[in-house]
Amino acid sequence: MNEPPRVVIADDQALLRTGFSMILAADGIEVVAEAADGGQAIDAVRKTRPDVVLMDIRMPEIDGLEATRQILSTAGPAPSIIILTTFDLDQYVYAALTAGASGFLLKDVSPERLVAAVRMVRSGDALLAPTITRRLIERFAPHDEHTATLHRDLSTLTPRELDVLRLLAKGLSNAELAARLQLSETTVKTHMTRILFKLKLRDRAQAIIVAYETGLITPGTAGTPET
């Protein structure tokens, strides 16, 4: 994991692709391909096997949502996908996250934030602030109990795993989780691995969404410290 992340940039605006590519390259991150639509993005991922894809949602031909689904449904190792959007409340962003994207960024993101985001998702973290997640859930998530029950069954989790998932959804990092629960970071990572396996999830972003959708954590309590 010491090697720099390898990135594909998919956006129909050439100027944005060029700008992002220059920003990433200046920080030693390798941009292995660029794509102007979802079909090109799928082909680029297949050919270059990147670590991270920066994926615009609204592109011609195949859009970013369908491209995300196809990339993440392919057998074998899949890249982490960061959704690019001009809006921070977009139903397509929510759909992409539930499909397995690792988070999203606004297109006017600062260079420092862009670089940090790529490195963050490459290391396995989710790029979802609790406040943004809460707003997305409130606007676009299914709210009936039947849908939530069908979506995931949390009864397979141990009480400790539920604690980890609840705190994760409140935005705590692995280090903060370890301190709060008086565990080692290695143990926290083990709990996270088991949670993802039991719930058949790709990553932490999906786990956060499931915590809200199933009612494990409610929008009104996301910012409330655990006692």
Residue frames as a rotation matrix with the C-alpha (Angstrom) as fourth column:
MET 1
0.566 0.824 0.000 0.00
0.824 -0.566 0.000 0.00
0.000 0.000 -1.000 0.00
ASN 2
0.008 -0.639 -0.769 3.07
0.434 -0.691 0.578 2.27
-0.901 -0.339 0.271 -0.12
GLU 3
-0.740 -0.247 0.626 2.67
0.669 -0.178 0.721 2.77
-0.067 0.952 0.297 -3.86
PRO 4
-0.820 0.461 -0.340 0.66
-0.401 -0.885 -0.236 5.84
-0.410 -0.057 0.910 -4.92
PRO 5
-0.001 0.907 0.421 -3.01
0.137 0.417 -0.898 5.26
-0.991 0.057 -0.124 -5.81
ARG 6
-0.957 -0.164 0.238 -3.82
0.242 0.000 0.970 4.65
-0.159 0.986 0.039 -9.47
VAL 7
-0.319 0.852 -0.416 -6.84
0.068 -0.417 -0.906 6.68
-0.945 -0.318 0.075 -10.57
VAL 8
-0.618 0.304 0.725 -9.33
0.764 0.016 0.645 6.84
0.185 0.953 -0.242 -13.47
ILE 9
-0.686 0.417 -0.596 -11.17
-0.049 -0.844 -0.534 10.16
-0.726 -0.337 0.600 -13.93
ALA 10
-0.600 0.575 0.556 -14.58
0.794 0.344 0.501 9.93
0.097 0.742 -0.663 -15.63
ASP 11
-0.067 0.586 -0.807 -16.34
0.324 -0.753 -0.573 13.21
-0.944 -0.300 -0.140 -16.49
ASP 12
0.380 0.273 0.884 -17.76
0.911 0.055 -0.408 14.64
-0.161 0.960 -0.228 -19.70
GLN 13
0.994 -0.102 -0.043 -16.04
-0.106 -0.989 -0.102 17.98
-0.032 0.106 -0.994 -19.07
ALA 14
0.533 -0.846 -0.008 -12.50
0.583 0.374 -0.721 17.87
0.613 0.380 0.693 -20.45
LEU 15
0.061 -0.509 0.858 -11.46
-0.342 -0.819 -0.462 20.91
0.938 -0.265 -0.224 -18.43
LEU 16
0.619 0.215 0.755 -12.43
-0.783 0.104 0.613 19.25
0.054 -0.971 0.233 -15.16
ARG 17
0.954 -0.300 -0.022 -10.62
0.299 0.954 -0.019 16.02
0.027 0.012 1.000 -16.08
THR 18
0.271 -0.902 0.335 -7.49
0.409 -0.207 -0.889 17.98
0.871 0.378 0.313 -16.91
GLY 19
0.151 -0.169 0.974 -7.65
-0.660 -0.751 -0.028 20.04
0.736 -0.639 -0.225 -13.73
PHE 20
0.832 0.209 0.515 -8.18
-0.535 0.548 0.643 17.04
-0.148 -0.810 0.567 -11.46
SER 21
0.832 -0.553 -0.048 -5.43
0.481 0.762 -0.434 15.13
0.276 0.338 0.900 -13.26
MET 22
0.099 -0.821 0.563 -2.95
0.046 -0.561 -0.827 17.95
0.994 0.108 -0.018 -12.70
ILE 23
0.348 0.104 0.932 -3.88
-0.855 -0.372 0.361 18.25
0.385 -0.922 -0.041 -9.03
LEU 24
0.955 0.068 0.288 -3.46
-0.195 0.878 0.437 14.52
-0.223 -0.473 0.852 -8.41
ALA 25
0.655 -0.754 0.055 -0.24
0.530 0.405 -0.745 14.26
0.539 0.517 0.665 -10.41
ALA 26
0.169 -0.584 0.794 1.26
-0.386 -0.781 -0.492 17.15
0.907 -0.223 -0.357 -8.43
ASP 27
0.328 -0.001 0.945 0.82
-0.941 0.094 0.326 15.05
-0.089 -0.996 0.030 -5.30
GLY 28
-0.666 -0.744 0.061 2.34
-0.728 0.665 0.168 11.92
-0.166 0.068 -0.984 -6.81
ILE 29
-0.060 0.726 0.685 -0.97
-0.130 0.675 -0.726 10.18
-0.990 -0.133 0.054 -7.59
GLU 30
-0.922 -0.386 0.035 -0.99
-0.051 0.210 0.976 8.43
-0.384 0.898 -0.213 -10.97
VAL 31
0.172 0.947 -0.271 -3.94
-0.592 -0.120 -0.797 9.09
-0.788 0.297 0.540 -13.30
VAL 32
-0.589 -0.484 0.647 -3.94
0.069 0.768 0.637 5.98
-0.805 0.420 -0.419 -15.50
ALA 33
-0.678 0.406 0.613 -6.88
0.708 0.136 0.693 6.94
0.198 0.904 -0.380 -17.75
GLU 34
-0.748 0.557 -0.361 -9.57
-0.339 -0.788 -0.514 9.53
-0.571 -0.262 0.778 -18.43
ALA 35
-0.670 0.612 0.419 -13.11
0.740 0.595 0.314 8.87
-0.058 0.520 -0.852 -19.68
ALA 36
-0.941 0.334 0.052 -15.79
-0.313 -0.919 0.240 11.16
0.128 0.209 0.969 -21.14
ASP 37
0.087 0.996 -0.005 -18.75
-0.870 0.078 0.487 8.85
0.486 -0.038 0.873 -20.47
GLY 38
0.382 0.149 0.912 -19.74
-0.795 0.556 0.242 5.77
-0.472 -0.818 0.331 -18.52
GLY 39
0.999 -0.002 0.033 -18.91
0.020 0.834 -0.551 3.32
-0.026 0.552 0.834 -21.29
GLN 40
0.375 -0.922 0.095 -15.37
-0.194 -0.178 -0.965 4.68
0.906 0.343 -0.246 -21.55
ALA 41
0.049 -0.320 0.946 -15.08
-0.983 -0.182 -0.011 4.52
0.176 -0.930 -0.324 -17.77
ILE 42
0.776 0.292 0.559 -16.03
-0.415 0.904 0.104 0.83
-0.475 -0.312 0.823 -17.72
ASP 43
0.876 -0.481 -0.036 -13.50
0.234 0.489 -0.840 0.08
0.422 0.727 0.541 -20.45
ALA 44
0.201 -0.843 0.498 -10.79
-0.522 -0.523 -0.674 2.11
0.829 -0.125 -0.545 -18.72
VAL 45
0.268 -0.046 0.962 -11.31
-0.935 0.227 0.271 0.28
-0.231 -0.973 0.018 -15.43
ARG 46
0.950 0.133 0.284 -11.21
-0.072 0.974 -0.216 -3.07
-0.305 0.184 0.934 -17.21
LYS 47
0.718 -0.692 0.073 -7.94
0.240 0.149 -0.959 -2.22
0.653 0.706 0.273 -18.96
THR 48
-0.020 -0.808 0.589 -6.05
-0.324 -0.552 -0.768 -0.36
0.946 -0.206 -0.251 -16.22
ARG 49
0.291 0.216 -0.932 -7.35
0.681 0.637 0.360 -1.90
0.672 -0.740 0.038 -12.96
PRO 50
-0.267 -0.409 0.873 -7.15
-0.211 -0.859 -0.467 1.35
0.940 -0.308 0.143 -10.95
ASP 51
-0.823 -0.022 -0.567 -7.42
0.539 0.283 -0.793 1.69
0.178 -0.959 -0.221 -7.19
VAL 52
-0.353 0.660 -0.663 -9.87
0.351 -0.564 -0.747 4.60
-0.867 -0.497 -0.033 -7.34
VAL 53
-0.475 0.293 0.830 -12.36
0.817 -0.203 0.539 6.00
0.326 0.934 -0.143 -9.88
LEU 54
-0.708 0.345 -0.616 -13.58
0.018 -0.864 -0.504 9.59
-0.706 -0.368 0.605 -9.78
MET 55
-0.699 0.520 0.491 -17.01
0.715 0.485 0.504 9.19
0.023 0.703 -0.711 -11.41
ASP 56
-0.846 0.518 -0.127 -19.32
-0.521 -0.854 -0.013 11.93
-0.115 0.055 0.992 -12.62
ILE 57
-0.416 0.780 0.467 -22.99
0.192 0.577 -0.794 10.95
-0.889 -0.240 -0.390 -12.39
ARG 58
0.590 0.783 -0.195 -24.43
0.052 -0.277 -0.959 12.91
-0.805 0.556 -0.204 -15.31
MET 59
-0.560 -0.776 -0.289 -22.66
-0.383 -0.067 0.921 11.78
-0.735 0.627 -0.259 -18.46
PRO 60
0.108 0.620 -0.777 -23.93
-0.989 -0.014 -0.149 10.92
-0.103 0.784 0.612 -21.97
GLU 61
-0.194 -0.092 -0.977 -24.59
-0.512 0.859 0.021 7.38
0.837 0.504 -0.214 -23.24
ILE 62
0.232 0.190 -0.954 -24.02
0.649 0.700 0.298 5.37
0.724 -0.688 0.039 -20.05
ASP 63
0.567 0.004 0.823 -24.31
-0.410 -0.866 0.286 7.58
0.714 -0.500 -0.490 -16.95
GLY 64
-0.402 -0.864 0.304 -22.10
-0.670 0.051 -0.741 7.33
0.625 -0.501 -0.599 -13.88
LEU 65
0.035 0.506 0.862 -24.69
-0.924 0.345 -0.165 5.44
-0.381 -0.791 0.479 -11.85
GLU 66
0.942 0.328 -0.075 -24.96
-0.327 0.839 -0.435 2.58
-0.080 0.434 0.897 -14.34
ALA 67
0.323 -0.905 -0.277 -21.19
-0.338 0.163 -0.927 2.59
0.884 0.393 -0.253 -14.84
THR 68
-0.349 -0.403 0.846 -20.74
-0.921 -0.021 -0.390 2.30
0.174 -0.915 -0.364 -11.07
ARG 69
0.500 0.628 0.596 -23.11
-0.706 0.695 -0.140 -0.66
-0.502 -0.351 0.790 -10.92
GLN 70
0.928 -0.126 -0.351 -21.38
-0.180 0.672 -0.718 -2.45
0.326 0.730 0.601 -13.77
ILE 71
0.020 -0.997 0.077 -17.87
-0.535 -0.076 -0.841 -1.85
0.845 -0.024 -0.535 -12.42
LEU 72
-0.417 -0.198 0.887 -18.73
-0.909 0.104 -0.404 -3.01
-0.012 -0.975 -0.223 -8.92
SER 73
0.611 0.686 0.396 -20.68
-0.653 0.719 -0.238 -6.07
-0.448 -0.113 0.887 -10.09
THR 74
0.493 -0.514 -0.702 -17.69
-0.563 0.427 -0.708 -7.45
0.663 0.744 -0.079 -11.96
ALA 75
0.947 -0.187 -0.260 -16.00
0.305 0.769 0.561 -10.46
0.095 -0.611 0.786 -10.40
GLY 76
0.065 -0.997 -0.031 -12.60
0.877 0.072 -0.475 -9.88
0.476 0.004 0.879 -8.84
PRO 77
-0.380 -0.297 -0.876 -11.09
0.775 -0.619 -0.127 -6.86
-0.505 -0.727 0.466 -7.10
ALA 78
0.392 0.565 0.726 -12.99
0.823 -0.568 -0.003 -3.65
0.411 0.599 -0.688 -7.80
PRO 79
-0.655 -0.647 0.391 -11.79
0.426 -0.743 -0.517 -0.08
0.624 -0.172 0.762 -7.38
SER 80
-0.317 0.530 -0.787 -13.16
0.731 -0.392 -0.558 2.34
-0.604 -0.752 -0.264 -4.82
ILE 81
-0.306 0.298 0.904 -15.49
0.791 -0.449 0.416 4.79
0.530 0.842 -0.098 -6.57
ILE 82
-0.586 0.130 -0.800 -15.91
0.459 -0.761 -0.459 8.44
-0.668 -0.636 0.386 -5.56
ILE 83
0.179 0.755 0.631 -18.95
0.984 -0.131 -0.123 10.13
-0.010 0.643 -0.766 -7.07
LEU 84
-0.890 -0.420 -0.180 -18.49
0.400 -0.906 0.137 13.65
-0.220 0.050 0.974 -8.46
THR 85
0.056 0.969 0.242 -21.48
0.987 -0.090 0.131 15.95
0.148 0.231 -0.962 -8.36
THR 86
-0.665 -0.185 0.724 -22.38
0.200 -0.978 -0.066 19.63
0.720 0.101 0.687 -8.55
PHE 87
0.196 0.806 0.559 -25.10
-0.617 -0.342 0.709 19.09
0.762 -0.483 0.430 -5.97
ASP 88
-0.812 -0.539 0.224 -24.65
-0.498 0.441 -0.747 17.78
0.304 -0.718 -0.626 -2.42
LEU 89
-0.387 0.738 0.553 -28.24
-0.303 0.465 -0.832 16.49
-0.871 -0.490 0.044 -2.30
ASP 90
-0.284 0.162 -0.945 -28.83
-0.955 0.038 0.293 14.36
0.084 0.986 0.144 -5.34
GLN 91
0.606 0.602 0.521 -30.95
-0.656 0.748 -0.101 11.22
-0.450 -0.280 0.848 -5.56
TYR 92
0.805 -0.355 -0.475 -28.40
-0.201 0.591 -0.782 9.76
0.558 0.725 0.404 -7.97
VAL 93
-0.259 -0.892 0.370 -25.65
-0.715 -0.081 -0.694 10.19
0.649 -0.444 -0.617 -5.39
TYR 94
-0.037 0.326 0.945 -27.71
-0.901 0.398 -0.172 8.20
-0.432 -0.858 0.279 -2.90
ALA 95
0.911 0.410 -0.047 -28.37
-0.380 0.790 -0.482 5.49
-0.160 0.457 0.875 -5.49
ALA 96
0.415 -0.839 -0.352 -24.66
-0.351 0.210 -0.913 5.29
0.839 0.503 -0.207 -6.29
LEU 97
-0.378 -0.541 0.751 -23.76
-0.893 -0.001 -0.450 4.95
0.244 -0.841 -0.483 -2.63
THR 98
0.325 0.563 0.760 -26.23
-0.706 0.679 -0.202 2.11
-0.630 -0.471 0.618 -2.15
ALA 99
0.940 -0.026 -0.341 -24.74
-0.257 0.603 -0.755 0.49
0.225 0.798 0.560 -5.27
GLY 100
0.708 -0.675 -0.209 -21.35
0.702 0.639 0.314 0.46
-0.078 -0.369 0.926 -3.56
ALA 101
0.306 -0.610 0.730 -19.65
0.218 -0.702 -0.678 3.80
0.927 0.367 -0.082 -4.19
SER 102
-0.149 -0.517 -0.843 -17.34
0.915 0.251 -0.316 4.80
0.375 -0.818 0.436 -1.34
GLY 103
-0.117 0.141 -0.983 -18.44
0.621 -0.762 -0.184 8.40
-0.775 -0.632 0.001 -1.06
PHE 104
0.439 0.273 0.856 -18.86
0.870 -0.366 -0.329 11.59
0.224 0.889 -0.399 -3.02
LEU 105
-0.490 -0.610 -0.623 -17.26
0.642 -0.736 0.215 14.97
-0.590 -0.295 0.752 -3.62
LEU 106
0.734 0.590 -0.337 -18.58
0.238 -0.687 -0.686 18.25
-0.636 0.424 -0.645 -4.95
LYS 107
0.565 -0.507 0.652 -16.83
0.800 0.141 -0.583 19.29
0.204 0.851 0.485 -8.15
ASP 108
0.579 -0.369 0.727 -15.62
-0.194 -0.928 -0.317 22.52
0.792 0.043 -0.609 -6.55
VAL 109
0.901 -0.274 -0.337 -13.63
0.432 0.476 0.766 20.51
-0.049 -0.835 0.547 -3.99
SER 110
0.667 -0.739 -0.095 -10.32
-0.697 -0.663 0.272 22.02
-0.264 -0.115 -0.957 -2.88
PRO 111
0.271 -0.647 -0.713 -7.13
-0.591 0.472 -0.654 20.40
0.760 0.598 -0.255 -4.21
GLU 112
-0.677 -0.568 0.469 -6.18
-0.702 0.304 -0.644 19.30
0.223 -0.765 -0.604 -0.70
ARG 113
-0.052 0.771 0.635 -9.56
-0.730 0.405 -0.551 17.67
-0.682 -0.492 0.542 -0.12
LEU 114
0.702 0.282 -0.654 -9.44
-0.696 0.467 -0.546 15.90
0.152 0.838 0.524 -3.49
VAL 115
-0.173 -0.876 -0.450 -6.05
-0.566 0.462 -0.683 14.36
0.806 0.137 -0.576 -2.76
ALA 116
-0.718 -0.072 0.692 -7.06
-0.680 0.282 -0.677 13.39
-0.146 -0.957 -0.252 0.77
ALA 117
0.310 0.935 0.174 -10.28
-0.813 0.356 -0.460 11.78
-0.492 0.001 0.871 -0.51
VAL 118
0.525 -0.179 -0.832 -8.47
-0.612 0.601 -0.515 9.60
0.592 0.779 0.206 -3.03
ARG 119
-0.567 -0.812 -0.135 -6.00
-0.441 0.439 -0.783 8.41
0.695 -0.385 -0.607 -0.41
MET 120
-0.493 0.444 0.748 -8.77
-0.811 0.078 -0.580 7.87
-0.316 -0.893 0.322 2.14
VAL 121
0.602 0.799 0.003 -10.95
-0.740 0.559 -0.376 5.58
-0.302 0.224 0.927 0.03
ARG 122
0.252 -0.601 -0.758 -7.90
-0.551 0.555 -0.623 3.74
0.795 0.575 -0.192 -1.28
SER 123
-0.772 -0.595 0.225 -7.14
-0.492 0.334 -0.804 2.79
0.404 -0.731 -0.550 2.33
GLY 124
-0.664 0.563 -0.492 -10.66
0.529 0.819 0.222 1.44
0.528 -0.113 -0.842 2.82
ASP 125
-0.744 0.406 -0.531 -12.35
0.314 -0.488 -0.814 4.36
-0.590 -0.773 0.235 4.58
ALA 126
0.084 0.845 0.528 -15.72
0.996 -0.071 -0.045 5.81
-0.001 0.529 -0.848 3.58
LEU 127
-0.917 -0.361 0.172 -15.95
0.379 -0.921 0.088 9.38
0.127 0.146 0.981 2.36
LEU 128
-0.036 0.982 0.187 -19.22
0.471 -0.149 0.870 10.27
0.881 0.120 -0.457 4.07
ALA 129
-0.904 -0.161 0.397 -19.67
-0.227 -0.606 -0.762 13.01
0.363 -0.779 0.512 6.62
PRO 130
-0.736 0.643 -0.211 -22.48
0.640 0.559 -0.528 12.09
-0.221 -0.523 -0.823 9.05
THR 131
-0.338 0.642 -0.688 -24.35
-0.097 -0.751 -0.654 15.34
-0.936 -0.154 0.316 8.39
ILE 132
-0.511 0.106 -0.853 -24.37
-0.854 -0.176 0.489 14.79
-0.099 0.979 0.181 4.62
THR 133
-0.933 0.151 -0.325 -25.33
0.080 0.972 0.223 11.14
0.350 0.182 -0.919 5.04
ARG 134
-0.626 0.729 -0.276 -28.22
0.461 0.060 -0.886 12.11
-0.629 -0.682 -0.373 7.29
ARG 135
-0.247 0.531 -0.811 -29.55
-0.563 -0.759 -0.326 14.60
-0.788 0.376 0.487 4.74
LEU 136
-0.680 -0.038 -0.732 -29.29
-0.683 0.395 0.614 12.06
0.265 0.918 -0.295 1.93
ILE 137
-0.916 0.344 -0.206 -31.09
0.391 0.881 -0.267 9.43
0.090 -0.326 -0.941 4.01
GLU 138
-0.469 0.770 -0.434 -33.87
0.180 -0.397 -0.900 11.85
-0.865 -0.500 0.047 4.96
ARG 139
-0.224 0.360 -0.906 -34.44
-0.793 -0.607 -0.046 12.84
-0.566 0.708 0.422 1.33
PHE 140
-0.086 0.043 -0.995 -34.00
-0.950 0.297 0.095 9.63
0.299 0.954 0.016 -0.58
ALA 141
-0.948 -0.318 0.025 -33.96
-0.310 0.902 -0.301 6.49
0.073 -0.293 -0.953 1.58
PRO 142
-0.174 0.902 -0.396 -36.97
0.030 0.407 0.913 4.16
0.984 0.147 -0.097 1.73
HIS 143
-0.619 -0.069 0.783 -38.74
-0.682 -0.447 -0.578 4.73
0.390 -0.892 0.230 5.05
ASP 144
0.509 0.859 0.046 -41.10
-0.764 0.427 0.483 1.79
0.396 -0.281 0.874 5.40
GLU 145
0.134 -0.453 0.882 -40.17
-0.810 0.462 0.360 -1.00
-0.571 -0.763 -0.305 7.80
HIS 146
0.822 0.226 0.523 -40.83
0.047 0.888 -0.458 -3.73
-0.568 0.401 0.719 5.22
THR 147
0.841 -0.542 0.007 -38.17
-0.094 -0.159 -0.983 -2.32
0.533 0.826 -0.185 2.89
ALA 148
0.188 -0.804 0.564 -35.66
-0.943 -0.307 -0.124 -1.94
0.273 -0.508 -0.817 5.71
THR 149
0.367 0.009 0.930 -36.25
-0.553 0.806 0.210 -5.50
-0.748 -0.592 0.301 6.86
LEU 150
0.951 0.004 0.310 -35.73
0.236 0.640 -0.731 -6.86
-0.201 0.769 0.607 3.37
HIS 151
0.729 -0.683 0.040 -32.60
-0.474 -0.547 -0.690 -4.74
0.494 0.484 -0.722 2.95
ARG 152
-0.394 -0.891 -0.226 -30.51
-0.322 0.364 -0.874 -6.16
0.861 -0.271 -0.430 5.78
ASP 153
0.744 0.559 -0.367 -31.00
0.122 0.426 0.897 -8.25
0.657 -0.712 0.248 8.91
LEU 154
0.055 -0.760 0.647 -28.97
-0.675 -0.506 -0.537 -6.82
0.736 -0.407 -0.541 11.79
SER 155
0.798 0.317 0.513 -29.81
-0.601 0.486 0.635 -9.79
-0.048 -0.815 0.578 14.03
THR 156
0.789 -0.562 -0.248 -26.71
0.403 0.779 -0.480 -11.54
0.463 0.279 0.841 12.69
LEU 157
-0.009 -0.826 0.563 -24.50
-0.138 -0.557 -0.819 -8.96
0.990 -0.085 -0.109 14.43
THR 158
-0.156 -0.149 -0.976 -23.20
0.905 0.373 -0.202 -9.34
0.395 -0.916 0.076 17.98
PRO 159
0.784 0.452 -0.426 -23.86
0.602 -0.720 0.346 -6.56
-0.150 -0.527 -0.836 20.51
ARG 160
0.037 -0.854 -0.519 -20.27
0.325 -0.481 0.814 -5.35
-0.945 -0.199 0.260 20.11
GLU 161
-0.685 -0.252 0.683 -20.60
0.711 -0.027 0.703 -5.31
-0.159 0.967 0.198 16.32
LEU 162
0.355 0.872 0.338 -23.78
0.863 -0.445 0.241 -3.27
0.361 0.206 -0.910 16.67
ASP 163
0.611 -0.225 -0.759 -21.86
0.420 -0.721 0.552 -0.81
-0.671 -0.656 -0.346 18.87
VAL 164
-0.489 -0.872 0.026 -19.16
0.422 -0.210 0.882 -0.50
-0.764 0.442 0.471 16.22
LEU 165
-0.450 0.389 0.804 -21.72
0.860 -0.053 0.507 0.03
0.240 0.920 -0.311 13.44
ARG 166
0.634 0.742 -0.219 -23.64
0.772 -0.592 0.229 2.61
0.040 -0.315 -0.948 15.47
LEU 167
0.385 -0.570 -0.726 -20.50
0.237 -0.699 0.675 4.65
-0.892 -0.432 -0.134 16.18
LEU 168
-0.627 -0.573 0.528 -19.30
0.625 0.035 0.780 4.29
-0.465 0.819 0.336 12.61
ALA 169
-0.007 0.742 0.670 -22.56
0.931 -0.239 0.275 5.83
0.364 0.626 -0.689 11.42
LYS 170
0.829 0.257 -0.497 -21.92
0.474 -0.795 0.378 8.77
-0.298 -0.549 -0.781 13.75
GLY 171
0.884 -0.442 0.153 -18.72
-0.161 -0.594 -0.788 9.49
0.439 0.672 -0.596 11.86
LEU 172
0.631 -0.683 0.368 -16.04
-0.517 -0.016 0.856 8.04
-0.579 -0.730 -0.363 14.12
SER 173
0.237 -0.673 -0.701 -12.76
-0.828 0.238 -0.508 6.88
0.508 0.700 -0.501 12.58
ASN 174
0.451 -0.140 -0.881 -11.13
0.224 0.974 -0.040 3.56
0.864 -0.180 0.471 13.48
ALA 175
-0.638 -0.765 -0.083 -8.88
0.317 -0.162 -0.935 5.32
0.702 -0.623 0.346 15.98
GLU 176
-0.577 0.504 0.643 -11.84
-0.741 -0.654 -0.152 7.09
0.344 -0.564 0.751 17.60
LEU 177
0.510 0.751 -0.419 -13.83
-0.523 0.658 0.542 3.85
0.683 -0.058 0.728 17.68
ALA 178
0.039 -0.599 -0.800 -10.94
0.438 0.729 -0.525 2.10
0.898 -0.330 0.291 19.38
ALA 179
-0.874 -0.389 0.291 -10.64
-0.033 -0.550 -0.835 4.82
0.485 -0.739 0.468 22.02
ARG 180
-0.232 0.881 0.412 -14.40
-0.887 -0.365 0.282 4.97
0.399 -0.300 0.866 22.66
LEU 181
0.727 0.585 -0.360 -14.79
-0.458 0.804 0.380 1.19
0.512 -0.112 0.852 23.00
GLN 182
0.314 -0.720 0.618 -11.41
-0.854 0.069 0.515 0.67
-0.414 -0.690 -0.593 24.68
LEU 183
0.803 -0.088 0.590 -10.25
0.292 0.921 -0.259 -1.70
-0.520 0.380 0.765 21.97
SER 184
-0.376 -0.921 -0.100 -7.19
0.195 -0.185 0.963 -1.86
-0.906 0.343 0.249 19.75
GLU 185
-0.071 0.313 -0.947 -7.49
-0.845 -0.523 -0.110 -0.53
-0.530 0.792 0.302 16.20
THR 186
-0.860 -0.288 -0.421 -6.76
-0.473 0.758 0.449 -4.05
0.190 0.586 -0.788 14.96
THR 187
-0.773 0.630 0.079 -9.77
0.461 0.643 -0.612 -5.37
-0.436 -0.437 -0.787 16.89
VAL 188
-0.054 0.752 -0.657 -11.96
-0.263 -0.646 -0.717 -2.58
-0.963 0.134 0.233 15.49
LYS 189
-0.376 -0.156 -0.913 -10.87
-0.919 -0.061 0.389 -3.49
-0.117 0.986 -0.121 11.95
THR 190
-0.997 0.027 -0.070 -11.71
0.021 0.997 0.072 -7.13
0.072 0.071 -0.995 12.68
HIS 191
-0.393 0.911 -0.127 -15.20
0.351 0.021 -0.936 -6.13
-0.850 -0.413 -0.328 13.83
MET 192
-0.026 0.364 -0.931 -15.64
-0.687 -0.683 -0.248 -4.04
-0.726 0.633 0.268 10.68
THR 193
-0.760 -0.323 -0.564 -14.60
-0.639 0.529 0.558 -6.94
0.118 0.785 -0.609 8.47
ARG 194
-0.891 0.452 0.054 -17.13
0.408 0.846 -0.344 -9.21
-0.201 -0.284 -0.937 10.17
ILE 195
-0.169 0.851 -0.497 -19.91
0.001 -0.504 -0.864 -6.61
-0.986 -0.147 0.084 9.89
LEU 196
-0.206 0.036 -0.978 -19.31
-0.905 -0.388 0.177 -6.20
-0.373 0.921 0.112 6.16
PHE 197
-0.926 -0.189 -0.328 -19.19
-0.308 0.879 0.364 -9.96
0.220 0.438 -0.872 5.65
LYS 198
-0.743 0.668 0.027 -22.34
0.458 0.538 -0.707 -10.71
-0.488 -0.513 -0.706 7.64
LEU 199
0.109 0.827 -0.552 -24.36
0.029 -0.557 -0.830 -7.95
-0.994 0.074 -0.084 5.97
LYS 200
0.099 -0.155 0.983 -22.88
0.913 0.407 -0.028 -8.67
-0.395 0.900 0.181 2.51
LEU 201
0.929 0.160 -0.335 -21.63
0.083 -0.969 -0.233 -5.11
-0.361 0.189 -0.913 2.10
ARG 202
0.615 -0.721 0.318 -18.72
0.501 0.046 -0.864 -3.76
0.609 0.691 0.389 0.09
ASP 203
-0.499 -0.854 0.149 -17.42
0.518 -0.432 -0.738 -1.09
0.694 -0.291 0.658 2.41
ARG 204
-0.744 0.103 -0.661 -18.00
0.606 -0.313 -0.731 1.36
-0.282 -0.944 0.171 5.24
ALA 205
-0.883 0.441 -0.161 -20.13
-0.470 -0.829 0.302 3.69
0.000 0.343 0.939 3.11
GLN 206
-0.286 0.801 -0.526 -22.73
-0.215 0.482 0.850 0.99
0.934 0.356 0.035 2.59
ALA 207
-0.442 0.078 -0.894 -22.55
0.780 0.526 -0.340 0.07
0.443 -0.847 -0.293 6.28
ILE 208
-0.946 0.083 -0.312 -23.33
0.103 -0.839 -0.535 3.66
-0.306 -0.538 0.785 7.27
ILE 209
-0.609 0.759 -0.230 -26.36
-0.678 -0.348 0.648 3.75
0.412 0.551 0.726 4.97
VAL 210
-0.232 0.512 -0.827 -27.63
0.227 0.855 0.466 0.44
0.946 -0.079 -0.315 6.33
ALA 211
-0.774 -0.099 -0.625 -27.33
0.630 -0.033 -0.776 1.76
0.056 -0.994 0.088 9.90
TYR 212
-0.831 0.505 -0.231 -29.75
-0.451 -0.857 -0.250 4.55
-0.325 -0.104 0.940 8.99
GLU 213
-0.465 0.685 -0.561 -32.09
-0.649 0.168 0.742 2.53
0.602 0.709 0.367 6.77
THR 214
-0.282 0.324 -0.903 -32.63
0.380 0.902 0.205 -0.17
0.881 -0.285 -0.377 9.38
GLY 215
0.630 0.595 0.498 -33.20
-0.143 -0.542 0.828 2.33
0.763 -0.594 -0.256 12.19
LEU 216
0.256 -0.618 -0.743 -30.09
0.898 0.436 -0.054 1.36
0.357 -0.654 0.667 14.16
ILE 217
-0.653 -0.364 -0.664 -29.36
0.566 -0.818 -0.108 5.06
-0.504 -0.446 0.740 14.21
THR 218
0.398 0.872 0.284 -31.92
0.895 -0.301 -0.329 7.76
-0.201 0.385 -0.900 13.47
PRO 219
0.124 -0.372 0.920 -31.26
0.643 -0.676 -0.359 11.10
0.756 0.636 0.155 11.78
GLY 220
0.714 0.277 0.643 -31.89
-0.182 -0.813 0.553 13.04
0.676 -0.512 -0.531 14.95
THR 221
0.922 -0.349 0.166 -29.21
-0.090 0.224 0.970 11.20
-0.376 -0.910 0.175 16.93
ALA 222
0.741 -0.648 0.177 -26.34
0.534 0.407 -0.741 11.09
0.408 0.643 0.647 14.43
GLY 223
0.047 -0.769 0.637 -24.48
-0.053 -0.639 -0.768 13.92
0.997 0.003 -0.071 16.09
THR 224
0.743 0.316 0.589 -25.24
-0.575 -0.148 0.805 12.85
0.342 -0.937 0.072 19.63
PRO 225
-0.359 -0.933 0.032 -22.19
-0.811 0.295 -0.505 11.62
0.461 -0.207 -0.863 21.57
GLU 226
0.231 0.359 -0.904 -22.39
0.065 0.922 0.383 8.07
0.971 -0.147 0.189 22.81
THR 227
0.231 -0.138 0.963 -22.62
-0.909 -0.383 0.163 7.79
0.347 -0.913 -0.213 26.58
